[in-house]
Amino acid sequence: MSYFVAPLAISGISAGLAFLVSVTDKIVNNYGDVVINVNEGSKELDVKGGGNLLVTLAEQGIFVPSACGGRGSCGECKVKVNSDIGPHMPTELPYLSQEQIDDNVHVSCQVKVKEDMEIEIPEYLFNIQEMEGYVSELKDVTHDIKEVHIDLTDDYEVSYSSGQYGQIQVPPYGKIKEPTARAYSMASNPSDKKHLEFLVRLVPGGIVTSYVHENMQEGEKVKIIGPFGDFYVRETDATMICVAGGSGMAPFKSIFRDREERGLMEERDIWYFFGARTSKDMFYLDWLYELNDKYERFHFVPALSEPEEGAEWRGATGLITDVLDGYLKNTIPVEEQKEGYLCGSPGMLDACMDVMRANDMEEEKIYFDKFA
Protein backbone atom coordinates (compact mmCIF):
# COMPACT_ATOMS: atom_id res chain seq x y z
CA MET A 1 0.00 0.00 0.00
CA SER A 2 1.42 3.29 -1.12
CA TYR A 3 0.52 5.14 2.04
CA PHE A 4 3.24 3.35 4.05
CA VAL A 5 5.97 5.80 3.06
CA ALA A 6 8.54 7.40 5.33
CA PRO A 7 7.35 11.04 5.74
CA LEU A 8 9.19 14.26 6.40
CA ALA A 9 10.04 14.90 10.03
CA ILE A 10 8.10 17.80 11.53
CA SER A 11 8.52 19.62 14.83
CA GLY A 12 7.11 18.33 18.11
CA ILE A 13 4.10 20.69 18.09
CA SER A 14 1.82 17.92 16.82
CA ALA A 15 3.01 15.56 19.56
CA GLY A 16 2.25 18.09 22.27
CA LEU A 17 -1.24 18.82 20.96
CA ALA A 18 -1.99 15.12 20.61
CA PHE A 19 -0.89 14.47 24.18
CA LEU A 20 -3.16 17.18 25.61
CA VAL A 21 -6.14 15.96 23.60
CA SER A 22 -5.46 12.37 24.67
CA VAL A 23 -5.26 13.17 28.38
CA THR A 24 -8.43 15.27 28.36
CA ASP A 25 -10.38 12.68 26.39
CA LYS A 26 -9.30 9.84 28.66
CA ILE A 27 -10.47 11.70 31.77
CA VAL A 28 -13.84 12.80 30.38
CA ASN A 29 -14.94 9.80 28.31
CA ASN A 30 -15.36 6.06 28.80
CA TYR A 31 -16.01 4.26 25.52
CA GLY A 32 -16.49 0.69 26.81
CA ASP A 33 -15.91 -2.38 24.63
CA VAL A 34 -15.20 -1.89 20.93
CA VAL A 35 -14.69 -4.26 17.97
CA ILE A 36 -12.02 -3.53 15.35
CA ASN A 37 -12.57 -5.42 12.09
CA VAL A 38 -9.22 -5.87 10.28
CA ASN A 39 -8.99 -6.52 6.52
CA GLU A 40 -12.64 -7.39 5.95
CA GLY A 41 -12.89 -9.95 8.73
CA SER A 42 -9.38 -11.39 8.53
CA LYS A 43 -9.21 -10.57 12.23
CA GLU A 44 -11.76 -9.21 14.69
CA LEU A 45 -10.33 -7.59 17.81
CA ASP A 46 -12.37 -7.09 20.97
CA VAL A 47 -10.76 -4.15 22.73
CA LYS A 48 -11.40 -1.49 25.34
CA GLY A 49 -12.23 1.87 23.80
CA GLY A 50 -10.46 5.08 24.71
CA GLY A 51 -6.90 4.40 23.57
CA ASN A 52 -5.32 5.48 20.31
CA LEU A 53 -5.46 3.05 17.40
CA LEU A 54 -1.68 2.50 17.21
CA VAL A 55 -1.38 1.43 20.87
CA THR A 56 -4.66 -0.51 20.82
CA LEU A 57 -3.46 -2.61 17.88
CA ALA A 58 -0.07 -3.16 19.54
CA GLU A 59 -1.81 -4.46 22.67
CA GLN A 60 -3.42 -7.07 20.39
CA GLY A 61 -0.08 -8.06 18.87
CA ILE A 62 -0.42 -6.05 15.63
CA PHE A 63 2.46 -3.62 15.33
CA VAL A 64 2.02 -0.79 12.82
CA PRO A 65 5.34 0.88 11.86
CA SER A 66 6.10 3.98 13.94
CA ALA A 67 9.58 5.48 13.88
CA CYS A 68 8.76 7.93 16.70
CA GLY A 69 7.04 5.44 19.00
CA GLY A 70 3.61 7.06 18.69
CA ARG A 71 4.57 10.65 19.57
CA GLY A 72 2.91 12.03 16.45
CA SER A 73 6.17 13.33 15.02
CA CYS A 74 6.94 10.88 12.19
CA GLY A 75 3.59 10.23 10.50
CA GLU A 76 4.64 6.72 9.53
CA CYS A 77 1.86 4.77 11.28
CA LYS A 78 -0.72 5.19 8.53
CA VAL A 79 -3.79 2.95 8.43
CA LYS A 80 -6.79 3.01 6.10
CA VAL A 81 -10.05 3.36 8.03
CA ASN A 82 -13.14 2.17 6.15
CA SER A 83 -15.71 3.24 8.74
CA ASP A 84 -16.85 6.79 9.43
CA ILE A 85 -14.82 8.18 12.33
CA GLY A 86 -15.27 11.83 11.47
CA PRO A 87 -12.85 14.33 9.94
CA HIS A 88 -9.09 14.04 10.12
CA MET A 89 -7.42 15.58 13.17
CA PRO A 90 -5.33 18.70 12.53
CA THR A 91 -2.35 16.78 13.94
CA GLU A 92 -2.65 14.26 11.08
CA LEU A 93 -2.82 16.67 8.16
CA PRO A 94 0.90 17.55 7.89
CA TYR A 95 1.66 13.89 7.12
CA LEU A 96 -1.09 13.14 4.59
CA SER A 97 -1.43 13.91 0.90
CA GLN A 98 -4.81 14.96 -0.45
CA GLU A 99 -5.08 11.56 -2.12
CA GLN A 100 -4.56 9.83 1.22
CA ILE A 101 -7.11 12.06 2.92
CA ASP A 102 -9.66 11.30 0.20
CA ASP A 103 -8.90 7.58 0.62
CA ASN A 104 -9.60 7.71 4.38
CA VAL A 105 -6.00 7.03 5.38
CA HIS A 106 -5.27 8.12 8.96
CA VAL A 107 -2.22 8.47 11.20
CA SER A 108 -3.12 5.76 13.68
CA CYS A 109 -1.48 7.29 16.76
CA GLN A 110 -3.83 10.28 16.29
CA VAL A 111 -7.01 8.19 15.95
CA LYS A 112 -9.06 7.57 19.10
CA VAL A 113 -10.81 4.19 19.32
CA LYS A 114 -14.31 5.32 20.32
CA GLU A 115 -16.61 2.87 18.53
CA ASP A 116 -16.58 -0.21 16.29
CA MET A 117 -14.41 0.38 13.26
CA GLU A 118 -13.12 -1.30 10.12
CA ILE A 119 -9.51 -0.88 9.02
CA GLU A 120 -7.12 -2.12 6.32
CA ILE A 121 -3.45 -2.88 6.92
CA PRO A 122 -0.80 -4.75 4.86
CA GLU A 123 -0.83 -8.49 5.55
CA TYR A 124 2.89 -8.49 6.42
CA LEU A 125 2.13 -6.60 9.64
CA PHE A 126 0.66 -9.81 11.06
CA ASN A 127 4.20 -11.26 11.03
CA ILE A 128 5.75 -8.50 13.12
CA GLN A 129 6.44 -9.70 16.63
CA GLU A 130 7.48 -8.50 20.05
CA MET A 131 10.66 -10.34 21.04
CA GLU A 132 12.72 -10.60 24.20
CA GLY A 133 16.49 -10.70 24.44
CA TYR A 134 19.38 -9.54 26.53
CA VAL A 135 22.12 -7.03 25.86
CA SER A 136 25.19 -9.09 25.07
CA GLU A 137 27.58 -6.21 24.23
CA LEU A 138 27.74 -2.40 24.29
CA LYS A 139 30.52 -0.74 22.35
CA ASP A 140 31.35 2.91 21.67
CA VAL A 141 32.17 3.34 17.97
CA THR A 142 32.30 7.16 18.13
CA HIS A 143 31.88 9.75 20.88
CA ASP A 144 28.08 9.67 20.40
CA ILE A 145 27.25 6.34 18.68
CA LYS A 146 26.97 3.01 20.48
CA GLU A 147 26.93 -0.42 18.94
CA VAL A 148 24.20 -2.38 20.76
CA HIS A 149 24.21 -6.18 20.47
CA ILE A 150 21.13 -8.13 21.54
CA ASP A 151 20.88 -11.91 21.74
CA LEU A 152 17.29 -13.18 21.53
CA THR A 153 16.07 -15.65 24.14
CA ASP A 154 15.39 -19.28 23.23
CA ASP A 155 11.71 -18.54 22.50
CA TYR A 156 12.42 -16.17 19.62
CA GLU A 157 14.15 -15.87 16.30
CA VAL A 158 13.76 -13.16 13.68
CA SER A 159 13.60 -13.10 9.87
CA TYR A 160 14.19 -9.79 8.10
CA SER A 161 15.75 -8.20 5.05
CA SER A 162 18.92 -6.16 5.40
CA GLY A 163 17.89 -2.51 5.54
CA GLN A 164 14.83 -3.01 7.74
CA TYR A 165 14.48 -1.64 11.27
CA GLY A 166 13.23 -2.69 14.69
CA GLN A 167 11.96 -0.82 17.73
CA ILE A 168 13.98 -0.98 20.95
CA GLN A 169 11.80 -0.66 24.05
CA VAL A 170 13.39 0.63 27.24
CA PRO A 171 11.86 0.48 30.75
CA PRO A 172 10.70 3.46 32.84
CA TYR A 173 13.58 5.42 34.36
CA GLY A 174 14.04 8.77 36.07
CA LYS A 175 11.08 10.96 35.16
CA ILE A 176 9.98 8.59 32.39
CA LYS A 177 7.03 6.68 33.86
CA GLU A 178 6.25 4.12 31.16
CA PRO A 179 8.10 1.86 28.71
CA THR A 180 9.16 3.75 25.58
CA ALA A 181 10.11 2.42 22.15
CA ARG A 182 11.99 4.05 19.27
CA ALA A 183 13.01 2.76 15.84
CA TYR A 184 16.57 1.90 14.80
CA SER A 185 17.89 0.25 11.66
CA MET A 186 19.34 -3.21 12.15
CA ALA A 187 23.07 -3.43 11.46
CA SER A 188 23.32 -7.20 11.89
CA ASN A 189 23.53 -9.87 9.21
CA PRO A 190 20.02 -11.26 8.61
CA SER A 191 21.38 -14.81 8.32
CA ASP A 192 21.84 -14.78 12.11
CA LYS A 193 18.27 -15.13 13.34
CA LYS A 194 19.16 -15.09 17.04
CA HIS A 195 21.25 -11.92 17.16
CA LEU A 196 20.43 -8.27 16.46
CA GLU A 197 22.76 -5.30 16.26
CA PHE A 198 21.88 -1.60 16.27
CA LEU A 199 23.77 1.68 16.06
CA VAL A 200 22.26 4.20 18.48
CA ARG A 201 23.36 7.82 18.30
CA LEU A 202 22.88 9.95 21.41
CA VAL A 203 20.24 12.62 20.83
CA PRO A 204 20.17 15.24 23.62
CA GLY A 205 16.92 14.78 25.50
CA GLY A 206 16.03 11.60 23.60
CA ILE A 207 14.28 9.16 25.93
CA VAL A 208 15.57 5.92 24.40
CA THR A 209 18.95 7.17 23.21
CA SER A 210 19.68 8.67 26.63
CA TYR A 211 18.77 5.40 28.31
CA VAL A 212 20.96 3.39 25.94
CA HIS A 213 23.98 5.66 26.43
CA GLU A 214 23.62 6.38 30.15
CA ASN A 215 21.69 3.50 31.76
CA MET A 216 21.75 0.35 29.64
CA GLN A 217 23.95 -2.44 30.95
CA GLU A 218 25.27 -5.63 29.40
CA GLY A 219 23.16 -8.56 30.56
CA GLU A 220 19.90 -6.67 31.00
CA LYS A 221 16.70 -7.86 29.35
CA VAL A 222 15.22 -5.81 26.53
CA LYS A 223 12.20 -5.98 24.24
CA ILE A 224 12.46 -5.61 20.46
CA ILE A 225 9.52 -5.16 18.10
CA GLY A 226 9.93 -5.83 14.40
CA PRO A 227 10.91 -6.13 11.67
CA PHE A 228 9.54 -3.04 9.95
CA GLY A 229 10.23 -1.08 6.80
CA ASP A 230 10.56 -1.32 3.05
CA PHE A 231 14.14 -0.08 2.77
CA TYR A 232 15.95 -2.98 1.13
CA VAL A 233 18.04 -3.64 -1.96
CA ARG A 234 16.08 -4.12 -5.17
CA GLU A 235 17.62 -7.02 -7.04
CA THR A 236 18.43 -5.42 -10.38
CA ASP A 237 21.62 -4.77 -12.37
CA ALA A 238 21.55 -1.01 -11.70
CA THR A 239 24.52 0.71 -10.06
CA MET A 240 23.80 1.30 -6.36
CA ILE A 241 24.46 4.88 -5.20
CA CYS A 242 24.42 4.63 -1.40
CA VAL A 243 24.67 7.65 0.89
CA ALA A 244 24.67 7.80 4.69
CA GLY A 245 25.83 9.81 7.66
CA GLY A 246 26.16 9.04 11.37
CA SER A 247 24.08 6.08 12.55
CA GLY A 248 22.70 5.90 9.00
CA MET A 249 25.63 3.51 8.61
CA ALA A 250 23.53 0.75 10.22
CA PRO A 251 21.42 -0.53 7.30
CA PHE A 252 24.41 -0.42 4.95
CA LYS A 253 26.50 -2.45 7.37
CA SER A 254 23.74 -5.07 7.24
CA ILE A 255 23.40 -4.82 3.44
CA PHE A 256 27.12 -5.15 2.70
CA ARG A 257 27.63 -8.03 5.17
CA ASP A 258 24.65 -9.85 3.71
CA ARG A 259 25.77 -9.35 0.10
CA GLU A 260 29.31 -10.44 0.89
CA GLU A 261 28.10 -13.60 2.63
CA ARG A 262 25.89 -14.45 -0.36
CA GLY A 263 28.67 -13.79 -2.87
CA LEU A 264 26.95 -10.80 -4.47
CA MET A 265 29.56 -8.05 -4.04
CA GLU A 266 30.73 -8.35 -7.65
CA GLU A 267 27.25 -8.67 -9.17
CA ARG A 268 26.80 -4.89 -9.62
CA ASP A 269 28.64 -1.64 -8.98
CA ILE A 270 28.18 -0.20 -5.48
CA TRP A 271 29.24 3.33 -4.55
CA TYR A 272 29.06 4.08 -0.83
CA PHE A 273 29.30 7.74 0.16
CA PHE A 274 29.58 8.34 3.91
CA GLY A 275 29.68 11.87 5.29
CA ALA A 276 30.85 13.06 8.70
CA ARG A 277 31.82 16.40 10.19
CA THR A 278 35.23 15.56 11.70
CA SER A 279 37.41 12.48 12.03
CA LYS A 280 35.94 11.70 15.46
CA ASP A 281 32.57 11.19 13.73
CA MET A 282 33.99 8.68 11.23
CA PHE A 283 34.00 4.95 11.99
CA TYR A 284 34.35 1.46 10.47
CA LEU A 285 37.00 2.84 8.10
CA ASP A 286 39.26 -0.23 8.22
CA TRP A 287 36.41 -2.58 7.33
CA LEU A 288 35.08 -0.38 4.52
CA TYR A 289 38.50 0.23 2.98
CA GLU A 290 39.06 -3.53 3.15
CA LEU A 291 35.87 -4.07 1.13
CA ASN A 292 36.99 -1.35 -1.28
CA ASP A 293 40.35 -3.09 -1.84
CA LYS A 294 38.89 -6.58 -2.00
CA TYR A 295 36.06 -6.04 -4.48
CA GLU A 296 36.58 -4.30 -7.81
CA ARG A 297 32.95 -3.18 -8.04
CA PHE A 298 32.68 -1.78 -4.49
CA HIS A 299 33.74 1.85 -4.11
CA PHE A 300 33.94 3.54 -0.69
CA VAL A 301 33.98 7.37 -0.65
CA PRO A 302 34.17 8.88 2.86
CA ALA A 303 34.08 12.67 3.25
CA LEU A 304 34.72 15.09 6.09
CA SER A 305 33.00 18.47 5.96
CA GLU A 306 35.24 20.01 8.66
CA PRO A 307 38.56 18.10 8.73
CA GLU A 308 40.87 19.13 11.55
CA GLU A 309 43.98 21.10 10.66
CA GLY A 310 47.04 18.89 10.46
CA ALA A 311 45.03 15.66 10.66
CA GLU A 312 45.96 12.89 8.24
CA TRP A 313 42.93 12.22 6.05
CA ARG A 314 42.94 10.10 2.90
CA GLY A 315 39.31 10.69 1.95
CA ALA A 316 37.39 13.52 0.32
CA THR A 317 36.64 16.85 1.99
CA GLY A 318 33.50 18.96 1.78
CA LEU A 319 29.79 18.37 2.21
CA ILE A 320 28.76 14.87 1.20
CA THR A 321 26.25 16.38 -1.25
CA ASP A 322 29.02 18.22 -3.08
CA VAL A 323 31.19 15.10 -3.16
CA LEU A 324 28.27 13.04 -4.46
CA ASP A 325 27.51 15.63 -7.13
CA GLY A 326 31.13 15.62 -8.31
CA TYR A 327 31.23 11.83 -8.63
CA LEU A 328 27.90 11.69 -10.48
CA LYS A 329 29.13 14.33 -12.95
CA ASN A 330 32.72 13.26 -13.44
CA THR A 331 33.40 9.69 -12.28
CA ILE A 332 30.35 7.42 -12.40
CA PRO A 333 29.34 6.90 -16.05
CA VAL A 334 26.29 9.00 -16.87
CA GLU A 335 24.80 6.32 -19.11
CA GLU A 336 24.67 3.70 -16.33
CA GLN A 337 21.30 2.82 -14.85
CA LYS A 338 21.33 3.87 -11.19
CA GLU A 339 19.39 3.31 -7.98
CA GLY A 340 19.73 5.55 -4.94
CA TYR A 341 19.81 4.22 -1.38
CA LEU A 342 19.86 6.86 1.36
CA CYS A 343 19.81 6.74 5.16
CA GLY A 344 20.27 9.63 7.56
CA SER A 345 18.77 12.90 8.73
CA PRO A 346 15.91 14.46 6.76
CA GLY A 347 18.00 17.48 5.78
CA MET A 348 20.87 15.43 4.41
CA LEU A 349 18.57 13.08 2.54
CA ASP A 350 16.56 15.88 0.97
CA ALA A 351 19.77 17.54 -0.24
CA CYS A 352 21.10 14.24 -1.63
CA MET A 353 17.83 13.58 -3.44
CA ASP A 354 18.08 17.03 -5.04
CA VAL A 355 21.57 16.16 -6.25
CA MET A 356 20.44 12.81 -7.63
CA ARG A 357 17.49 14.34 -9.46
CA ALA A 358 19.73 17.09 -10.88
CA ASN A 359 21.97 14.33 -12.27
CA ASP A 360 19.06 12.62 -14.04
CA MET A 361 18.50 9.80 -11.55
CA GLU A 362 14.88 8.65 -11.62
CA GLU A 363 13.02 9.64 -8.46
CA GLU A 364 11.05 6.40 -8.31
CA LYS A 365 14.38 4.55 -8.10
CA ILE A 366 15.62 6.49 -5.07
CA TYR A 367 14.90 4.57 -1.86
CA PHE A 368 15.42 6.04 1.56
CA ASP A 369 15.19 5.55 5.29
CA LYS A 370 14.70 9.00 6.79
CA PHE A 371 15.18 9.43 10.54
CA ALA A 372 12.17 10.95 12.34
C-alpha positions in Angstrom: 0.0 0.0 0.0 1.4 3.3 -1.1 0.5 5.1 2.0 3.2 3.4 4.0 6.0 5.8 3.1 8.5 7.4 5.3 7.3 11.0 5.7 9.2 14.3 6.4 10.0 14.9 10.0 8.1 17.8 11.5 8.5 19.6 14.8 7.1 18.3 18.1 4.1 20.7 18.1 1.8 17.9 16.8 3.0 15.6 19.6 2.2 18.1 22.3 -1.2 18.8 21.0 -2.0 15.1 20.6 -0.9 14.5 24.2 -3.2 17.2 25.6 -6.1 16.0 23.6 -5.5 12.4 24.7 -5.3 13.2 28.4 -8.4 15.3 28.4 -10.4 12.7 26.4 -9.3 9.8 28.7 -10.5 11.7 31.8 -13.8 12.8 30.4 -14.9 9.8 28.3 -15.4 6.1 28.8 -16.0 4.3 25.5 -16.5 0.7 26.8 -15.9 -2.4 24.6 -15.2 -1.9 20.9 -14.7 -4.3 18.0 -12.0 -3.5 15.4 -12.6 -5.4 12.1 -9.2 -5.9 10.3 -9.0 -6.5 6.5 -12.6 -7.4 5.9 -12.9 -9.9 8.7 -9.4 -11.4 8.5 -9.2 -10.6 12.2 -11.8 -9.2 14.7 -10.3 -7.6 17.8 -12.4 -7.1 21.0 -10.8 -4.2 22.7 -11.4 -1.5 25.3 -12.2 1.9 23.8 -10.5 5.1 24.7 -6.9 4.4 23.6 -5.3 5.5 20.3 -5.5 3.1 17.4 -1.7 2.5 17.2 -1.4 1.4 20.9 -4.7 -0.5 20.8 -3.5 -2.6 17.9 -0.1 -3.2 19.5 -1.8 -4.5 22.7 -3.4 -7.1 20.4 -0.1 -8.1 18.9 -0.4 -6.1 15.6 2.5 -3.6 15.3 2.0 -0.8 12.8 5.3 0.9 11.9 6.1 4.0 13.9 9.6 5.5 13.9 8.8 7.9 16.7 7.0 5.4 19.0 3.6 7.1 18.7 4.6 10.6 19.6 2.9 12.0 16.4 6.2 13.3 15.0 6.9 10.9 12.2 3.6 10.2 10.5 4.6 6.7 9.5 1.9 4.8 11.3 -0.7 5.2 8.5 -3.8 3.0 8.4 -6.8 3.0 6.1 -10.1 3.4 8.0 -13.1 2.2 6.2 -15.7 3.2 8.7 -16.8 6.8 9.4 -14.8 8.2 12.3 -15.3 11.8 11.5 -12.9 14.3 9.9 -9.1 14.0 10.1 -7.4 15.6 13.2 -5.3 18.7 12.5 -2.4 16.8 13.9 -2.7 14.3 11.1 -2.8 16.7 8.2 0.9 17.5 7.9 1.7 13.9 7.1 -1.1 13.1 4.6 -1.4 13.9 0.9 -4.8 15.0 -0.4 -5.1 11.6 -2.1 -4.6 9.8 1.2 -7.1 12.1 2.9 -9.7 11.3 0.2 -8.9 7.6 0.6 -9.6 7.7 4.4 -6.0 7.0 5.4 -5.3 8.1 9.0 -2.2 8.5 11.2 -3.1 5.8 13.7 -1.5 7.3 16.8 -3.8 10.3 16.3 -7.0 8.2 15.9 -9.1 7.6 19.1 -10.8 4.2 19.3 -14.3 5.3 20.3 -16.6 2.9 18.5 -16.6 -0.2 16.3 -14.4 0.4 13.3 -13.1 -1.3 10.1 -9.5 -0.9 9.0 -7.1 -2.1 6.3 -3.4 -2.9 6.9 -0.8 -4.7 4.9 -0.8 -8.5 5.6 2.9 -8.5 6.4 2.1 -6.6 9.6 0.7 -9.8 11.1 4.2 -11.3 11.0 5.7 -8.5 13.1 6.4 -9.7 16.6 7.5 -8.5 20.1 10.7 -10.3 21.0 12.7 -10.6 24.2 16.5 -10.7 24.4 19.4 -9.5 26.5 22.1 -7.0 25.9 25.2 -9.1 25.1 27.6 -6.2 24.2 27.7 -2.4 24.3 30.5 -0.7 22.4 31.3 2.9 21.7 32.2 3.3 18.0 32.3 7.2 18.1 31.9 9.7 20.9 28.1 9.7 20.4 27.3 6.3 18.7 27.0 3.0 20.5 26.9 -0.4 18.9 24.2 -2.4 20.8 24.2 -6.2 20.5 21.1 -8.1 21.5 20.9 -11.9 21.7 17.3 -13.2 21.5 16.1 -15.6 24.1 15.4 -19.3 23.2 11.7 -18.5 22.5 12.4 -16.2 19.6 14.1 -15.9 16.3 13.8 -13.2 13.7 13.6 -13.1 9.9 14.2 -9.8 8.1 15.7 -8.2 5.0 18.9 -6.2 5.4 17.9 -2.5 5.5 14.8 -3.0 7.7 14.5 -1.6 11.3 13.2 -2.7 14.7 12.0 -0.8 17.7 14.0 -1.0 20.9 11.8 -0.7 24.0 13.4 0.6 27.2 11.9 0.5 30.8 10.7 3.5 32.8 13.6 5.4 34.4 14.0 8.8 36.1 11.1 11.0 35.2 10.0 8.6 32.4 7.0 6.7 33.9 6.2 4.1 31.2 8.1 1.9 28.7 9.2 3.7 25.6 10.1 2.4 22.1 12.0 4.0 19.3 13.0 2.8 15.8 16.6 1.9 14.8 17.9 0.3 11.7 19.3 -3.2 12.2 23.1 -3.4 11.5 23.3 -7.2 11.9 23.5 -9.9 9.2 20.0 -11.3 8.6 21.4 -14.8 8.3 21.8 -14.8 12.1 18.3 -15.1 13.3 19.2 -15.1 17.0 21.3 -11.9 17.2 20.4 -8.3 16.5 22.8 -5.3 16.3 21.9 -1.6 16.3 23.8 1.7 16.1 22.3 4.2 18.5 23.4 7.8 18.3 22.9 9.9 21.4 20.2 12.6 20.8 20.2 15.2 23.6 16.9 14.8 25.5 16.0 11.6 23.6 14.3 9.2 25.9 15.6 5.9 24.4 19.0 7.2 23.2 19.7 8.7 26.6 18.8 5.4 28.3 21.0 3.4 25.9 24.0 5.7 26.4 23.6 6.4 30.1 21.7 3.5 31.8 21.8 0.4 29.6 23.9 -2.4 31.0 25.3 -5.6 29.4 23.2 -8.6 30.6 19.9 -6.7 31.0 16.7 -7.9 29.4 15.2 -5.8 26.5 12.2 -6.0 24.2 12.5 -5.6 20.5 9.5 -5.2 18.1 9.9 -5.8 14.4 10.9 -6.1 11.7 9.5 -3.0 9.9 10.2 -1.1 6.8 10.6 -1.3 3.0 14.1 -0.1 2.8 15.9 -3.0 1.1 18.0 -3.6 -2.0 16.1 -4.1 -5.2 17.6 -7.0 -7.0 18.4 -5.4 -10.4 21.6 -4.8 -12.4 21.6 -1.0 -11.7 24.5 0.7 -10.1 23.8 1.3 -6.4 24.5 4.9 -5.2 24.4 4.6 -1.4 24.7 7.7 0.9 24.7 7.8 4.7 25.8 9.8 7.7 26.2 9.0 11.4 24.1 6.1 12.5 22.7 5.9 9.0 25.6 3.5 8.6 23.5 0.7 10.2 21.4 -0.5 7.3 24.4 -0.4 4.9 26.5 -2.5 7.4 23.7 -5.1 7.2 23.4 -4.8 3.4 27.1 -5.2 2.7 27.6 -8.0 5.2 24.6 -9.8 3.7 25.8 -9.3 0.1 29.3 -10.4 0.9 28.1 -13.6 2.6 25.9 -14.4 -0.4 28.7 -13.8 -2.9 26.9 -10.8 -4.5 29.6 -8.1 -4.0 30.7 -8.3 -7.7 27.2 -8.7 -9.2 26.8 -4.9 -9.6 28.6 -1.6 -9.0 28.2 -0.2 -5.5 29.2 3.3 -4.6 29.1 4.1 -0.8 29.3 7.7 0.2 29.6 8.3 3.9 29.7 11.9 5.3 30.9 13.1 8.7 31.8 16.4 10.2 35.2 15.6 11.7 37.4 12.5 12.0 35.9 11.7 15.5 32.6 11.2 13.7 34.0 8.7 11.2 34.0 4.9 12.0 34.4 1.5 10.5 37.0 2.8 8.1 39.3 -0.2 8.2 36.4 -2.6 7.3 35.1 -0.4 4.5 38.5 0.2 3.0 39.1 -3.5 3.2 35.9 -4.1 1.1 37.0 -1.3 -1.3 40.4 -3.1 -1.8 38.9 -6.6 -2.0 36.1 -6.0 -4.5 36.6 -4.3 -7.8 32.9 -3.2 -8.0 32.7 -1.8 -4.5 33.7 1.8 -4.1 33.9 3.5 -0.7 34.0 7.4 -0.7 34.2 8.9 2.9 34.1 12.7 3.2 34.7 15.1 6.1 33.0 18.5 6.0 35.2 20.0 8.7 38.6 18.1 8.7 40.9 19.1 11.6 44.0 21.1 10.7 47.0 18.9 10.5 45.0 15.7 10.7 46.0 12.9 8.2 42.9 12.2 6.1 42.9 10.1 2.9 39.3 10.7 2.0 37.4 13.5 0.3 36.6 16.9 2.0 33.5 19.0 1.8 29.8 18.4 2.2 28.8 14.9 1.2 26.2 16.4 -1.2 29.0 18.2 -3.1 31.2 15.1 -3.2 28.3 13.0 -4.5 27.5 15.6 -7.1 31.1 15.6 -8.3 31.2 11.8 -8.6 27.9 11.7 -10.5 29.1 14.3 -12.9 32.7 13.3 -13.4 33.4 9.7 -12.3 30.4 7.4 -12.4 29.3 6.9 -16.1 26.3 9.0 -16.9 24.8 6.3 -19.1 24.7 3.7 -16.3 21.3 2.8 -14.9 21.3 3.9 -11.2 19.4 3.3 -8.0 19.7 5.5 -4.9 19.8 4.2 -1.4 19.9 6.9 1.4 19.8 6.7 5.2 20.3 9.6 7.6 18.8 12.9 8.7 15.9 14.5 6.8 18.0 17.5 5.8 20.9 15.4 4.4 18.6 13.1 2.5 16.6 15.9 1.0 19.8 17.5 -0.2 21.1 14.2 -1.6 17.8 13.6 -3.4 18.1 17.0 -5.0 21.6 16.2 -6.3 20.4 12.8 -7.6 17.5 14.3 -9.5 19.7 17.1 -10.9 22.0 14.3 -12.3 19.1 12.6 -14.0 18.5 9.8 -11.6 14.9 8.6 -11.6 13.0 9.6 -8.5 11.0 6.4 -8.3 14.4 4.5 -8.1 15.6 6.5 -5.1 14.9 4.6 -1.9 15.4 6.0 1.6 15.2 5.6 5.3 14.7 9.0 6.8 15.2 9.4 10.5 12.2 11.0 12.3 
